[in-house]
Amino acid sequence: MSVWIAIIATAVGCYLVKLLGLLVPANALERPLVQKLSALLPVALLAALTAQQTFATGQTLVLDARGAGLAAAALALVLRAPFLVVVGAAVAVTAGVRALGG
């Protein structure tokens, strides 16, 4: 029964957060600082998630084939490669490093 209470509490909490977002006055959202932060925040969150998923295993910091794949993807992005080439480079480098024992 406690699982259902947690699910219901989470659903109510999500609804309330969405409602609070809708209640923010429009003039507060039109400020330049708010617009700049709202443009940069998703990029920062995605970078943090990528770093956490790439360099962490549980509670430890790990440098393995995933880091090499991320570096290959970053290089492909700097060279302005198409998205599929970026993903393919990351996959190929990660697989190659793992095949070599990394």
C-alpha atoms as an extended CHARMM CRD file, in Angstrom:
* protein
*
       102  EXT
         1         1  MET       CA              0.0000000000        0.0000000000        0.0000000000  PROA      1               0.0000000000
         2         2  SER       CA              2.8710000000        2.4000000000        0.6910000000  PROA      2               0.0000000000
         3         3  VAL       CA              3.9490000000        2.1750000000       -2.9680000000  PROA      3               0.0000000000
         4         4  TRP       CA              0.5800000000        3.5160000000       -4.0750000000  PROA      4               0.0000000000
         5         5  ILE       CA              0.8050000000        6.3390000000       -1.5690000000  PROA      5               0.0000000000
         6         6  ALA       CA              4.1960000000        7.2630000000       -3.0070000000  PROA      6               0.0000000000
         7         7  ILE       CA              2.8360000000        7.1230000000       -6.5690000000  PROA      7               0.0000000000
         8         8  ILE       CA             -0.1500000000        9.3020000000       -5.7060000000  PROA      8               0.0000000000
         9         9  ALA       CA              2.0290000000       11.7690000000       -3.7830000000  PROA      9               0.0000000000
        10        10  THR       CA              4.4140000000       12.0130000000       -6.7260000000  PROA      10              0.0000000000
        11        11  ALA       CA              1.5590000000       12.5710000000       -9.1810000000  PROA      11              0.0000000000
        12        12  VAL       CA              0.0680000000       15.3000000000       -6.9780000000  PROA      12              0.0000000000
        13        13  GLY       CA              3.5030000000       16.8960000000       -6.5710000000  PROA      13              0.0000000000
        14        14  CYS       CA              4.0800000000       16.9070000000      -10.3430000000  PROA      14              0.0000000000
        15        15  TYR       CA              0.6680000000       18.4590000000      -10.9180000000  PROA      15              0.0000000000
        16        16  LEU       CA              1.3640000000       21.1690000000       -8.3370000000  PROA      16              0.0000000000
        17        17  VAL       CA              4.7400000000       22.0100000000       -9.8720000000  PROA      17              0.0000000000
        18        18  LYS       CA              3.1160000000       22.3130000000      -13.2980000000  PROA      18              0.0000000000
        19        19  LEU       CA              0.3530000000       24.4820000000      -11.8220000000  PROA      19              0.0000000000
        20        20  LEU       CA              2.9300000000       26.7500000000      -10.1700000000  PROA      20              0.0000000000
        21        21  GLY       CA              4.6670000000       27.1320000000      -13.5280000000  PROA      21              0.0000000000
        22        22  LEU       CA              1.4160000000       28.2020000000      -15.1520000000  PROA      22              0.0000000000
        23        23  LEU       CA              0.7400000000       30.7340000000      -12.3990000000  PROA      23              0.0000000000
        24        24  VAL       CA              3.9910000000       32.6500000000      -12.9510000000  PROA      24              0.0000000000
        25        25  PRO       CA              3.1550000000       36.1060000000      -14.3510000000  PROA      25              0.0000000000
        26        26  ALA       CA              4.0680000000       36.6590000000      -18.0010000000  PROA      26              0.0000000000
        27        27  ASN       CA              6.1090000000       39.7910000000      -17.2610000000  PROA      27              0.0000000000
        28        28  ALA       CA              8.3720000000       37.7550000000      -14.9600000000  PROA      28              0.0000000000
        29        29  LEU       CA              9.0930000000       35.3390000000      -17.8020000000  PROA      29              0.0000000000
        30        30  GLU       CA              9.8840000000       38.1300000000      -20.2690000000  PROA      30              0.0000000000
        31        31  ARG       CA             12.8500000000       39.4860000000      -18.2960000000  PROA      31              0.0000000000
        32        32  PRO       CA             16.1580000000       39.1330000000      -20.1740000000  PROA      32              0.0000000000
        33        33  LEU       CA             17.8660000000       37.2990000000      -17.3110000000  PROA      33              0.0000000000
        34        34  VAL       CA             15.0690000000       34.7240000000      -17.0870000000  PROA      34              0.0000000000
        35        35  GLN       CA             15.1260000000       34.1660000000      -20.8380000000  PROA      35              0.0000000000
        36        36  LYS       CA             18.9120000000       33.7480000000      -20.8540000000  PROA      36              0.0000000000
        37        37  LEU       CA             18.7980000000       31.2920000000      -17.9520000000  PROA      37              0.0000000000
        38        38  SER       CA             15.9450000000       29.3160000000      -19.4860000000  PROA      38              0.0000000000
        39        39  ALA       CA             17.9950000000       28.9400000000      -22.6700000000  PROA      39              0.0000000000
        40        40  LEU       CA             21.1450000000       27.7920000000      -20.8590000000  PROA      40              0.0000000000
        41        41  LEU       CA             19.6500000000       25.5890000000      -18.1380000000  PROA      41              0.0000000000
        42        42  PRO       CA             18.7530000000       22.5890000000      -20.3470000000  PROA      42              0.0000000000
        43        43  VAL       CA             22.2760000000       22.5530000000      -21.8100000000  PROA      43              0.0000000000
        44        44  ALA       CA             23.8310000000       22.5660000000      -18.3410000000  PROA      44              0.0000000000
        45        45  LEU       CA             21.5320000000       19.8020000000      -17.1070000000  PROA      45              0.0000000000
        46        46  LEU       CA             22.2340000000       17.6480000000      -20.1660000000  PROA      46              0.0000000000
        47        47  ALA       CA             25.9950000000       18.1560000000      -19.7630000000  PROA      47              0.0000000000
        48        48  ALA       CA             25.8060000000       17.1800000000      -16.0940000000  PROA      48              0.0000000000
        49        49  LEU       CA             23.7510000000       14.0800000000      -16.9020000000  PROA      49              0.0000000000
        50        50  THR       CA             26.1710000000       13.0880000000      -19.6660000000  PROA      50              0.0000000000
        51        51  ALA       CA             29.1810000000       13.5150000000      -17.3740000000  PROA      51              0.0000000000
        52        52  GLN       CA             27.5400000000       11.5490000000      -14.5730000000  PROA      52              0.0000000000
        53        53  GLN       CA             26.5330000000        8.6910000000      -16.8640000000  PROA      53              0.0000000000
        54        54  THR       CA             29.9240000000        8.6190000000      -18.6120000000  PROA      54              0.0000000000
        55        55  PHE       CA             32.3630000000        8.9370000000      -15.7370000000  PROA      55              0.0000000000
        56        56  ALA       CA             30.5450000000        7.3680000000      -12.7740000000  PROA      56              0.0000000000
        57        57  THR       CA             29.7010000000        3.8370000000      -11.7800000000  PROA      57              0.0000000000
        58        58  GLY       CA             27.7900000000        3.8020000000       -8.5170000000  PROA      58              0.0000000000
        59        59  GLN       CA             29.7510000000        5.9900000000       -6.1250000000  PROA      59              0.0000000000
        60        60  THR       CA             33.1060000000        5.7730000000       -7.9210000000  PROA      60              0.0000000000
        61        61  LEU       CA             34.7260000000        7.7880000000      -10.6840000000  PROA      61              0.0000000000
        62        62  VAL       CA             35.6460000000        5.6330000000      -13.6850000000  PROA      62              0.0000000000
        63        63  LEU       CA             37.6050000000        6.3510000000      -16.8560000000  PROA      63              0.0000000000
        64        64  ASP       CA             36.8730000000        3.6250000000      -19.3760000000  PROA      64              0.0000000000
        65        65  ALA       CA             35.7900000000        3.1950000000      -22.9880000000  PROA      65              0.0000000000
        66        66  ARG       CA             32.7980000000        5.4860000000      -22.4920000000  PROA      66              0.0000000000
        67        67  GLY       CA             35.1550000000        8.4470000000      -22.0300000000  PROA      67              0.0000000000
        68        68  ALA       CA             36.9230000000        7.6480000000      -25.2930000000  PROA      68              0.0000000000
        69        69  GLY       CA             33.5810000000        7.4300000000      -27.0800000000  PROA      69              0.0000000000
        70        70  LEU       CA             32.5140000000       10.7730000000      -25.6410000000  PROA      70              0.0000000000
        71        71  ALA       CA             35.8050000000       12.3300000000      -26.7580000000  PROA      71              0.0000000000
        72        72  ALA       CA             35.2660000000       10.9500000000      -30.2780000000  PROA      72              0.0000000000
        73        73  ALA       CA             31.7360000000       12.3640000000      -30.3490000000  PROA      73              0.0000000000
        74        74  ALA       CA             33.0040000000       15.7480000000      -29.1440000000  PROA      74              0.0000000000
        75        75  LEU       CA             35.6690000000       15.7770000000      -31.8640000000  PROA      75              0.0000000000
        76        76  ALA       CA             33.0770000000       14.8980000000      -34.5080000000  PROA      76              0.0000000000
        77        77  LEU       CA             30.8690000000       17.7340000000      -33.2390000000  PROA      77              0.0000000000
        78        78  VAL       CA             33.7660000000       20.1920000000      -33.4080000000  PROA      78              0.0000000000
        79        79  LEU       CA             34.3310000000       19.0990000000      -37.0050000000  PROA      79              0.0000000000
        80        80  ARG       CA             30.5930000000       19.7460000000      -37.6290000000  PROA      80              0.0000000000
        81        81  ALA       CA             29.8090000000       16.1800000000      -38.6260000000  PROA      81              0.0000000000
        82        82  PRO       CA             26.1650000000       15.1220000000      -39.0940000000  PROA      82              0.0000000000
        83        83  PHE       CA             24.4130000000       13.6190000000      -36.0760000000  PROA      83              0.0000000000
        84        84  LEU       CA             24.5490000000       10.0300000000      -37.3420000000  PROA      84              0.0000000000
        85        85  VAL       CA             28.2840000000       10.3640000000      -37.9540000000  PROA      85              0.0000000000
        86        86  VAL       CA             28.7460000000       11.6770000000      -34.4000000000  PROA      86              0.0000000000
        87        87  VAL       CA             26.8470000000        8.7210000000      -32.9520000000  PROA      87              0.0000000000
        88        88  GLY       CA             28.6320000000        6.2700000000      -35.2440000000  PROA      88              0.0000000000
        89        89  ALA       CA             32.0450000000        7.6330000000      -34.2720000000  PROA      89              0.0000000000
        90        90  ALA       CA             31.2060000000        7.3640000000      -30.5760000000  PROA      90              0.0000000000
        91        91  VAL       CA             29.9620000000        3.7920000000      -30.9870000000  PROA      91              0.0000000000
        92        92  ALA       CA             32.9410000000        2.7150000000      -33.1010000000  PROA      92              0.0000000000
        93        93  VAL       CA             35.5390000000        4.2130000000      -30.7500000000  PROA      93              0.0000000000
        94        94  THR       CA             33.8230000000        2.8290000000      -27.6480000000  PROA      94              0.0000000000
        95        95  ALA       CA             33.5970000000       -0.6360000000      -29.2030000000  PROA      95              0.0000000000
        96        96  GLY       CA             37.1950000000       -0.4540000000      -30.3860000000  PROA      96              0.0000000000
        97        97  VAL       CA             38.5200000000        0.4910000000      -26.9630000000  PROA      97              0.0000000000
        98        98  ARG       CA             36.4590000000       -2.2510000000      -25.3280000000  PROA      98              0.0000000000
        99        99  ALA       CA             37.7210000000       -4.7930000000      -27.8840000000  PROA      99              0.0000000000
       100       100  LEU       CA             41.3050000000       -3.7880000000      -27.0910000000  PROA      100             0.0000000000
       101       101  GLY       CA             40.6360000000       -4.4940000000      -23.4290000000  PROA      101             0.0000000000
       102       102  GLY       CA             39.8140000000       -1.0140000000      -22.1090000000  PROA      102             0.0000000000
